[in-house]
Amino acid sequence: MKEQIQALANTYFEEVIGLRRHIHANPELSFQEVETGKFIAGKLKEWGIPHEHGVAENGVVGLIEGKKPGNKVIALRADIDALPIAEANDVPYKSKNDGVMHACGHDVHSSSLLGTAKILNELKDNFGGTIKLIFQPAEEMLPGGASIMIKEGVLENPSPASIFGQHVHPPLQVGKVGFRPGMYMASTDELYMTVTGKGGHGAIPQNCIDPIVITSQIITALQQIVSRRADPTLPSVMTFGYIASTGGSTNVIPNEVKLKGTFRTYEEGWRKEAHRLMKEMAEGIAKAMGGSCDFHVANGYPALINNPNLTVNAKAYATESVSYTHLTLPTKRIV
């Protein structure tokens, strides 16, 4: 069967590239994947794969039932949404939607799962059990399409014994896939901050409370939570990817600055403590400088643990060097 899979993979390789380029050229943001969902559902219908479209609004769930005896259920999952990034590439399949781009590989994930579905559907006479196909919307935005799909029963009727989800990883050699047991992907929280001061003319700052200066102090100080308050053996990342003022110009001090960021770590106790420290520090700095800060943390998913039956000490595990189990695959790259 392995040889059959490899033969079909080679046969459909160019088709899968076409699927990927179509999805890449037509990206849609989280909770807006209307056409992407229709495209995926259309392909499953074309291949005769039973499916449900509209789970968590734009998600698609398909089932491939093997013809041999067996009742084990395995799920394969891919995310389908894109990011609010303007694509600067000059390729025939460049994004047609201004300001939206598949910059995180979800186009590859979706097309790979579609190709896998086509192959497994053709080989269903050769295996038992059921393959559940999960095309998940809104991976990039909280509360996240996964949580909504779960609430709507995606893990039931039938219930999978395990789920496999892939993520492209450019540093990994082409033709290799990596696996690791235990704790691997960090938790992810969204940070939202509004710093308020008193706007005015840039030539008379003494009459103003400059929220941009306050914000710069807060950003610098918050980084010290990771570098000086976190256990150095426990990975933590804090990044602010969005900053914008309400008003302001070359010579105008604005009233308000808004920031958006992310905080990621592996240990739940430290995660909760870091949230408290961030809020206290940001609000304290703003107050000391005459302004105010509204700091909000949107809690995201906890850290990913492969094989939840495995007891893992998060701190000890995080200090180990990353070790992958590699499988050699046909050395082709989907572009």
PAVEX-505720 format. One record per residue: residue in one letter; z negated, y, x of N, C-alpha, C in turn. Coordinates in steps of 0.1 Angstrom, whole numbers, padded with zeros to 4 digits, always signed. Last residue first. Layout:
<rs>
AZYXZYXZYX
...
</rs>
This chain:
<rs>
V+0044+0243+0050+0046+0257+0052+0054+0263+0041
I+0027+0216+0061+0032+0222+0049+0032+0237+0050
R+0035+0197+0089+0027+0209+0084+0034+0214+0072
K+0030+0164+0101+0039+0174+0095+0030+0185+0089
T+0024+0138+0114+0022+0151+0119+0032+0161+0114
P+0006+0116+0093+0019+0120+0098+0018+0135+0102
L-0028+0113+0107-0018+0114+0096-0005+0117+0101
T-0058+0099+0117-0044+0104+0121-0035+0103+0110
L-0090+0111+0111-0079+0102+0107-0066+0108+0111
H-0121+0116+0126-0107+0120+0125-0099+0108+0120
T-0152+0129+0120-0145+0116+0120-0130+0119+0117
Y-0167+0154+0140-0158+0150+0129-0154+0135+0131
S-0196+0172+0146-0189+0160+0150-0180+0155+0138
V-0211+0200+0159-0203+0195+0148-0195+0183+0153
S-0243+0195+0173-0229+0199+0175-0221+0193+0164
E-0273+0205+0155-0264+0195+0161-0250+0200+0163
T-0286+0223+0140-0285+0225+0155-0277+0215+0162
A-0285+0215+0114-0277+0226+0118-0276+0228+0133
Y-0305+0195+0114-0291+0191+0113-0281+0202+0118
A-0328+0209+0115-0325+0200+0126-0310+0197+0126
K-0327+0224+0091-0328+0231+0104-0324+0222+0116
A-0324+0203+0072-0314+0214+0073-0314+0220+0087
N-0327+0171+0073-0335+0182+0076-0325+0193+0080
V-0316+0149+0047-0312+0158+0058-0322+0169+0060
T-0310+0118+0034-0321+0128+0036-0317+0136+0049
L-0284+0110+0013-0288+0111+0027-0299+0122+0028
N-0275+0113-0012-0285+0103-0010-0291+0103+0004
P-0253+0130-0011-0266+0135-0014-0278+0126-0013
N-0227+0132+0006-0236+0121+0005-0250+0126+0002
N-0227+0165+0018-0219+0153+0016-0228+0141+0016
I-0237+0193+0005-0243+0182+0012-0234+0170+0008
L-0234+0228+0006-0227+0215+0003-0233+0204+0011
A-0258+0251-0006-0251+0245+0005-0245+0231+0000
P-0253+0265-0040-0261+0261-0028-0252+0255-0017
Y-0232+0293-0052-0235+0278-0051-0244+0275-0039
G-0249+0324-0056-0237+0315-0057-0242+0301-0056
N-0264+0352-0070-0266+0339-0064-0254+0330-0067
A-0260+0384-0063-0255+0374-0072-0255+0360-0066
V-0282+0409-0057-0277+0397-0051-0272+0388-0063
H-0281+0444-0054-0281+0433-0063-0275+0421-0056
F-0296+0475-0050-0292+0463-0043-0293+0451-0052
D-0294+0508-0050-0294+0497-0060-0288+0485-0053
C-0310+0534-0034-0301+0522-0033-0304+0512-0043
S-0312+0569-0027-0316+0557-0034-0306+0546-0032
G-0323+0594-0004-0314+0589-0014-0320+0577-0021
G-0339+0601+0018-0338+0611+0006-0329+0606-0005
M-0344+0583+0037-0334+0594+0040-0331+0603+0028
A-0362+0566+0025-0366+0574+0037-0357+0585+0040
K-0345+0554+0006-0356+0563+0002-0360+0572+0013
A-0328+0539+0023-0322+0549+0014-0333+0559+0010
I-0347+0522+0035-0339+0531+0043-0333+0542+0035
G-0356+0507+0012-0365+0515+0020-0358+0525+0029
E-0333+0494+0002-0339+0504-0006-0349+0513+0002
A-0328+0477+0025-0318+0487+0020-0324+0498+0012
M-0352+0462+0027-0347+0471+0038-0338+0481+0033
E-0354+0449+0002-0365+0458+0007-0360+0468+0017
K-0330+0434+0002-0333+0444-0008-0343+0454-0004
M-0334+0418+0025-0322+0427+0024-0325+0438+0014
L-0357+0403+0019-0357+0413+0030-0345+0423+0029
R-0349+0388-0003-0360+0398-0004-0359+0408+0007
H-0328+0372+0009-0326+0381-0003-0336+0392-0004
A-0343+0358+0027-0333+0368+0032-0330+0378+0021
E-0358+0341+0011-0365+0351+0019-0355+0362+0023
K-0337+0325+0001-0345+0333-0008-0353+0344-0001
R-0329+0313+0025-0320+0320+0017-0327+0330+0007
W-0351+0299+0034-0347+0311+0041-0337+0320+0033
G-0351+0279+0014-0362+0288+0016-0359+0301+0023
E-0325+0267+0018-0328+0274+0005-0340+0283+0007
E-0303+0268+0044-0316+0264+0040-0321+0273+0028
Y-0278+0278+0052-0279+0264+0049-0292+0260+0042
T-0258+0308+0042-0268+0301+0051-0269+0286+0046
R-0244+0340+0037-0243+0325+0037-0253+0319+0047
F-0234+0367+0018-0245+0362+0027-0244+0346+0025
T-0211+0394+0015-0215+0380+0012-0226+0376+0022
G-0204+0425-0004-0205+0416+0008-0209+0402+0004
K-0197+0458-0011-0196+0444-0016-0196+0435-0003
L-0208+0491-0019-0205+0481-0010-0205+0467-0017
K-0203+0526-0027-0205+0512-0031-0200+0502-0021
V-0218+0557-0027-0210+0548-0019-0213+0534-0025
E-0219+0591-0040-0222+0577-0041-0213+0568-0032
N-0211+0617-0038-0224+0614-0044-0229+0600-0042
P-0196+0628-0006-0196+0622-0020-0210+0620-0025
I-0187+0657+0010-0197+0646+0010-0198+0640-0004
V-0157+0668+0021-0165+0667+0009-0174+0655+0011
N-0137+0670+0040-0148+0680+0041-0157+0680+0028
T-0121+0648+0035-0124+0651+0049-0136+0661+0050
S-0140+0635+0006-0128+0638+0013-0131+0642+0027
G-0154+0623-0025-0154+0625-0010-0140+0628-0005
G-0156+0597-0050-0153+0611-0045-0153+0611-0030
T-0175+0572-0042-0171+0579-0054-0169+0593-0051
S-0163+0551-0015-0171+0562-0020-0166+0567-0034
A-0166+0518-0004-0158+0528-0010-0167+0539-0016
I-0162+0487+0011-0170+0499+0011-0161+0510+0005
Y-0162+0453+0017-0157+0463+0008-0167+0475+0009
G-0174+0433+0032-0159+0434+0032-0154+0445+0024
F-0200+0425+0051-0196+0434+0041-0181+0436+0042
T-0218+0395+0058-0206+0403+0060-0203+0412+0048
M-0239+0373+0075-0238+0384+0065-0226+0393+0068
V-0249+0340+0080-0238+0350+0081-0240+0361+0071
S-0267+0316+0098-0267+0326+0087-0255+0336+0090
P-0280+0285+0110-0268+0294+0109-0270+0303+0096
L-0308+0282+0128-0303+0280+0115-0292+0290+0112
T-0318+0289+0152-0312+0275+0151-0306+0272+0137
P-0329+0314+0149-0316+0313+0156-0310+0299+0155
D-0342+0323+0118-0343+0313+0129-0330+0312+0136
A-0339+0358+0112-0335+0344+0109-0338+0336+0121
R-0345+0383+0122-0354+0377+0113-0351+0362+0110
R-0324+0390+0140-0338+0391+0144-0348+0385+0135
S-0299+0386+0130-0301+0385+0144-0315+0385+0149
V-0302+0390+0102-0296+0377+0107-0299+0376+0122
I-0313+0414+0101-0320+0404+0094-0315+0390+0099
Q-0296+0431+0114-0307+0426+0122-0315+0416+0114
Q-0278+0439+0095-0274+0428+0105-0285+0423+0113
L-0292+0459+0083-0291+0446+0076-0287+0435+0085
A-0287+0481+0100-0300+0475+0099-0300+0461+0093
T-0260+0487+0095-0265+0483+0108-0278+0476+0108
I-0261+0493+0067-0253+0482+0072-0257+0477+0086
I-0279+0515+0067-0282+0503+0060-0274+0491+0066
Q-0264+0534+0081-0277+0530+0086-0281+0516+0080
S-0243+0538+0064-0240+0533+0078-0253+0528+0084
T-0256+0548+0042-0249+0535+0041-0247+0529+0055
I-0263+0573+0051-0274+0564+0046-0268+0549+0047
V-0238+0585+0055-0247+0583+0066-0258+0572+0063
I-0230+0584+0028-0222+0577+0038-0231+0575+0051
P-0247+0600+0014-0248+0586+0012-0240+0578+0022
D-0264+0628+0023-0252+0621+0026-0253+0606+0024
I-0274+0652+0004-0280+0640+0009-0268+0630+0011
C-0271+0688+0012-0267+0675+0006-0276+0663+0011
N-0276+0710+0026-0277+0711+0011-0274+0698+0004
Q-0268+0704+0051-0283+0706+0048-0286+0707+0034
P-0241+0704+0053-0248+0691+0050-0262+0693+0047
I-0218+0723+0049-0232+0726+0047-0240+0714+0043
A-0194+0712+0053-0198+0722+0062-0212+0727+0060
G-0189+0695+0032-0192+0689+0045-0196+0699+0055
H-0204+0702+0001-0194+0705+0011-0198+0700+0025
G-0216+0673-0018-0215+0687-0015-0204+0689-0004
G-0239+0649-0033-0227+0654-0027-0226+0669-0025
K-0266+0630-0027-0262+0643-0033-0250+0648-0026
G-0267+0595-0032-0272+0607-0025-0270+0619-0033
T-0269+0560-0035-0267+0573-0041-0274+0584-0034
V-0253+0530-0030-0261+0540-0024-0258+0554-0030
T-0251+0499-0043-0247+0513-0046-0257+0522-0040
M-0241+0466-0036-0250+0477-0033-0243+0491-0037
Y-0240+0432-0038-0235+0444-0044-0245+0455-0042
L-0232+0401-0025-0240+0412-0023-0233+0425-0029
E-0231+0367-0033-0224+0379-0033-0234+0391-0033
D-0236+0337-0014-0241+0347-0024-0233+0360-0022
T-0234+0303-0007-0226+0316-0007-0232+0325-0018
S-0243+0278+0017-0244+0285+0004-0237+0298+0005
A-0219+0262+0039-0231+0270+0036-0231+0274+0022
M-0211+0228+0044-0206+0241+0040-0218+0249+0035
Y-0230+0206+0053-0218+0211+0060-0214+0225+0056
M-0252+0180+0054-0250+0194+0051-0239+0200+0059
G-0237+0147+0054-0248+0156+0053-0244+0170+0050
P-0208+0138+0074-0218+0136+0064-0229+0146+0064
R-0175+0150+0076-0188+0151+0082-0198+0148+0071
F-0140+0148+0086-0151+0145+0076-0164+0147+0084
G-0107+0162+0089-0121+0160+0094-0131+0157+0083
V-0075+0151+0099-0084+0156+0088-0098+0153+0093
K-0045+0159+0117-0058+0154+0116-0065+0159+0104
G-0020+0170+0117-0021+0156+0117-0034+0150+0117
V-0029+0197+0138-0020+0192+0128-0019+0177+0129
Q-0063+0203+0146-0049+0199+0151-0041+0193+0139
L-0080+0230+0133-0079+0216+0134-0065+0212+0137
P-0078+0257+0128-0082+0253+0141-0080+0238+0144
P-0071+0258+0099-0061+0260+0110-0066+0256+0124
H-0078+0239+0074-0086+0244+0085-0077+0246+0098
V-0079+0236+0039-0071+0237+0051-0080+0243+0062
H-0099+0213+0023-0097+0227+0026-0090+0228+0039
Q-0103+0190-0005-0099+0194+0008-0099+0209+0010
G-0126+0169-0021-0119+0182-0021-0115+0185-0007
F-0135+0142-0040-0129+0146-0027-0122+0159-0029
I-0163+0127-0055-0152+0137-0056-0148+0140-0042
S-0174+0097-0072-0174+0106-0060-0162+0115-0062
A-0175+0086-0096-0185+0082-0087-0185+0091-0075
P-0169+0106-0126-0165+0101-0112-0176+0097-0104
S-0168+0097-0159-0176+0103-0149-0173+0097-0135
P-0140+0102-0181-0149+0094-0174-0157+0102-0163
N-0166+0115-0191-0155+0109-0199-0141+0109-0192
E-0175+0143-0170-0178+0132-0180-0165+0127-0185
L-0171+0165-0155-0176+0153-0148-0180+0142-0158
V-0162+0184-0173-0152+0178-0164-0157+0166-0156
G-0177+0197-0193-0176+0183-0193-0166+0177-0183
E-0182+0224-0193-0173+0219-0203-0170+0205-0202
K-0198+0226-0171-0204+0229-0184-0195+0224-0195
I-0178+0222-0152-0189+0212-0153-0196+0214-0167
M-0163+0245-0155-0157+0232-0158-0168+0222-0160
I-0182+0264-0146-0178+0264-0160-0171+0251-0164
S-0186+0257-0119-0197+0257-0128-0193+0256-0143
A-0159+0261-0110-0165+0248-0110-0177+0247-0119
G-0153+0289-0112-0147+0279-0122-0153+0266-0122
G-0179+0313-0110-0171+0302-0104-0166+0292-0114
P-0192+0336-0118-0200+0323-0116-0192+0312-0111
L-0178+0345-0086-0189+0340-0094-0188+0344-0108
M-0147+0337-0072-0155+0346-0079-0166+0339-0087
E-0130+0318-0061-0133+0330-0053-0142+0339-0060
E-0123+0299-0079-0132+0295-0068-0137+0307-0061
A-0108+0300-0104-0119+0309-0101-0128+0303-0090
P-0100+0266-0115-0097+0280-0114-0109+0287-0108
Q-0091+0234-0102-0102+0243-0106-0098+0258-0104
F-0079+0205-0111-0073+0217-0106-0083+0229-0111
I-0086+0173-0106-0092+0185-0111-0086+0197-0104
L-0079+0141-0117-0073+0152-0110-0079+0165-0115
K-0092+0109-0112-0093+0121-0120-0088+0133-0112
I-0081+0077-0113-0081+0089-0105-0082+0101-0114
T-0097+0046-0120-0091+0058-0125-0092+0069-0115
G-0091+0010-0116-0099+0022-0117-0091+0034-0121
G-0068-0005-0092-0076-0005-0104-0085+0008-0104
F-0033-0005-0081-0048-0003-0079-0055-0003-0092
N-0006-0008-0085-0012-0014-0074-0027-0013-0072
D+0004+0007-0105+0004-0007-0108-0003-0015-0096
K+0004+0033-0095-0008+0029-0103-0008+0014-0107
L+0023+0046-0080+0017+0033-0074+0005+0028-0083
E+0030+0068-0092+0040+0059-0090+0035+0045-0085
N+0006+0082-0091+0011+0078-0104+0022+0067-0103
L+0004+0087-0064-0005+0077-0070-0001+0073-0084
I+0025+0107-0061+0025+0094-0054+0016+0083-0060
K+0016+0127-0078+0029+0121-0080+0030+0107-0073
A-0009+0134-0066-0008+0129-0080+0005+0121-0083
T+0000+0144-0042-0009+0132-0042-0008+0125-0056
G+0013+0167-0051+0020+0156-0044+0013+0143-0044
L-0010+0180-0062+0002+0177-0070+0010+0166-0064
L-0025+0184-0039-0030+0175-0049-0019+0171-0059
S-0008+0201-0025-0011+0188-0019-0016+0178-0030
S-0008+0223-0041+0005+0215-0039+0002+0202-0033
S-0035+0231-0039-0029+0227-0052-0017+0219-0050
H-0038+0236-0012-0047+0226-0018-0040+0221-0031
V-0019+0256-0008-0017+0243-0001-0026+0233-0008
D-0030+0276-0023-0017+0271-0026-0014+0258-0020
H-0054+0281-0011-0054+0274-0023-0041+0269-0028
G-0056+0295+0014-0051+0281+0014-0051+0274+0001
C-0062+0321+0013-0073+0312+0017-0069+0297+0015
A-0043+0338+0005-0047+0339+0019-0058+0329+0023
H-0022+0343-0017-0029+0331-0014-0032+0331+0001
M-0027+0377-0030-0021+0367-0020-0029+0354-0019
V-0020+0408-0043-0026+0395-0045-0019+0385-0036
G-0007+0432-0041-0021+0432-0039-0028+0419-0041
D+0019+0423-0063+0013+0433-0054-0002+0432-0053
N+0033+0394-0064+0023+0401-0071+0016+0411-0062
K+0049+0378-0049+0056+0387-0058+0046+0396-0066
S+0044+0368-0015+0038+0371-0028+0046+0381-0036
K+0073+0352+0000+0062+0362+0000+0057+0365-0014
Y+0092+0334+0005+0083+0330-0005+0071+0340-0005
P+0107+0344+0027+0113+0343+0013+0104+0340+0002
V+0086+0367+0045+0092+0354+0043+0098+0353+0029
D+0068+0386+0061+0082+0388+0056+0088+0374+0056
N+0034+0395+0052+0044+0386+0058+0058+0389+0053
A+0014+0409+0040+0023+0416+0049+0034+0408+0056
E+0000+0410+0009+0006+0401+0019+0016+0410+0027
A-0031+0423+0000-0017+0425+0000-0010+0417+0012
I-0056+0405-0018-0051+0409-0005-0036+0412-0006
P-0076+0391-0036-0070+0405-0037-0066+0411-0024
L-0065+0356-0037-0074+0367-0033-0068+0381-0035
A-0061+0329-0061-0058+0337-0049-0068+0348-0047
D-0069+0296-0074-0068+0311-0075-0065+0317-0061
I-0072+0268-0074-0059+0274-0077-0058+0289-0076
D-0086+0239-0057-0087+0252-0063-0074+0259-0064
A-0088+0204-0064-0082+0215-0056-0084+0228-0064
R-0100+0171-0061-0102+0184-0066-0094+0194-0057
L-0103+0139-0075-0097+0147-0064-0096+0161-0069
A-0126+0113-0083-0120+0126-0086-0114+0133-0073
I-0127+0080-0093-0127+0089-0082-0120+0102-0085
V-0142+0053-0109-0135+0066-0111-0138+0075-0099
K-0139+0019-0115-0144+0029-0107-0136+0042-0109
N-0131-0004-0128-0135+0007-0136-0140+0019-0128
G-0106-0030-0128-0115-0021-0121-0118-0009-0130
P-0074-0046-0125-0088-0046-0130-0097-0037-0122
K-0045-0024-0124-0053-0036-0120-0067-0035-0125
K-0035+0000-0131-0032-0011-0139-0039-0024-0136
G-0053+0032-0131-0047+0020-0124-0045+0009-0134
E-0046+0062-0145-0054+0050-0147-0046+0038-0140
I-0051+0095-0139-0042+0084-0135-0050+0071-0136
L-0055+0125-0155-0060+0112-0153-0049+0102-0150
G-0063+0160-0150-0054+0149-0153-0061+0136-0150
V-0070+0193-0159-0076+0180-0155-0067+0169-0160
V-0069+0227-0151-0061+0215-0155-0069+0203-0150
G-0079+0260-0160-0080+0248-0152-0072+0237-0159
N-0082+0283-0175-0069+0280-0168-0069+0268-0160
E-0107+0279-0192-0096+0288-0194-0082+0284-0188
A-0120+0256-0186-0125+0268-0180-0113+0278-0180
V-0091+0240-0194-0105+0237-0191-0109+0249-0182
G-0064+0241-0198-0072+0251-0205-0087+0249-0203
H-0050+0209-0204-0048+0223-0198-0057+0232-0206
E-0052+0176-0195-0057+0186-0204-0056+0200-0197
H-0030+0148-0192-0038+0159-0187-0042+0168-0198
P-0011+0120-0180-0019+0126-0191-0028+0137-0185
I+0019+0122-0164+0005+0121-0162-0003+0127-0173
G+0047+0125-0163+0041+0115-0173+0026+0113-0170
W+0059+0144-0148+0057+0131-0142+0050+0121-0151
E+0058+0166-0166+0071+0161-0161+0070+0147-0155
K+0031+0170-0167+0038+0165-0179+0052+0159-0175
L+0026+0179-0142+0020+0167-0146+0027+0161-0158
K+0041+0203-0143+0045+0192-0134+0039+0179-0137
G+0027+0217-0163+0042+0214-0165+0046+0202-0155
A+0003+0222-0151+0004+0213-0163+0018+0208-0165
I+0012+0239-0131+0006+0227-0127+0006+0217-0139
F+0021+0261-0147+0030+0254-0137+0025+0240-0133
K-0002+0268-0161+0010+0263-0168+0019+0256-0159
G-0018+0277-0139-0022+0266-0147-0011+0260-0155
T-0002+0299-0131-0005+0288-0122-0009+0276-0130
E-0003+0316-0154+0010+0310-0150+0008+0298-0140
V-0032+0322-0153-0025+0317-0165-0012+0309-0161
E-0055+0329-0137-0044+0319-0132-0037+0313-0144
Q-0076+0346-0138-0063+0351-0143-0052+0341-0140
F-0099+0337-0126-0099+0338-0141-0086+0344-0147
S-0088+0351-0096-0098+0343-0103-0099+0347-0118
L-0053+0361-0095-0067+0362-0091-0076+0353-0100
E-0023+0344-0084-0031+0350-0095-0046+0350-0091
P+0009+0343-0068-0006+0341-0068-0012+0349-0080
N+0036+0332-0063+0031+0337-0076+0016+0336-0077
A+0042+0322-0038+0049+0334-0043+0044+0340-0056
H+0026+0299-0038+0023+0311-0029+0029+0323-0034
I+0039+0283-0057+0025+0288-0060+0022+0300-0051
H+0063+0280-0042+0063+0286-0056+0049+0291-0059
R+0054+0267-0019+0060+0281-0018+0061+0287-0032
R+0044+0243-0030+0035+0252-0023+0041+0266-0022
L+0067+0232-0039+0056+0235-0048+0047+0245-0042
G+0081+0229-0015+0087+0237-0026+0076+0241-0036
I+0065+0210-0003+0067+0223+0003+0072+0233-0007
V+0070+0189-0020+0057+0195-0020+0057+0208-0013
E+0097+0184-0014+0093+0188-0027+0080+0195-0028
E+0095+0175+0012+0102+0188+0010+0099+0193-0004
F+0080+0151+0007+0075+0161+0016+0081+0175+0013
Y+0087+0128-0006+0084+0140-0014+0079+0152-0006
T+0091+0109+0015+0102+0112+0005+0100+0125-0002
N+0067+0109+0028+0079+0114+0035+0090+0117+0025
A+0052+0098+0007+0048+0111+0013+0060+0117+0020
L+0064+0073+0005+0065+0083-0006+0062+0097-0001
A+0055+0062+0029+0070+0063+0026+0072+0073+0015
Q+0027+0062+0026+0034+0070+0037+0049+0072+0035
I+0025+0045+0005+0020+0059+0004+0027+0067+0014
Q+0034+0021+0016+0041+0027+0005+0037+0042+0003
E+0016+0017+0036+0029+0019+0040+0037+0026+0029
K-0006+0012+0020-0007+0023+0029+0008+0027+0033
M+0000-0012+0008+0000+0000+0000+0000+0013+0009
</rs>
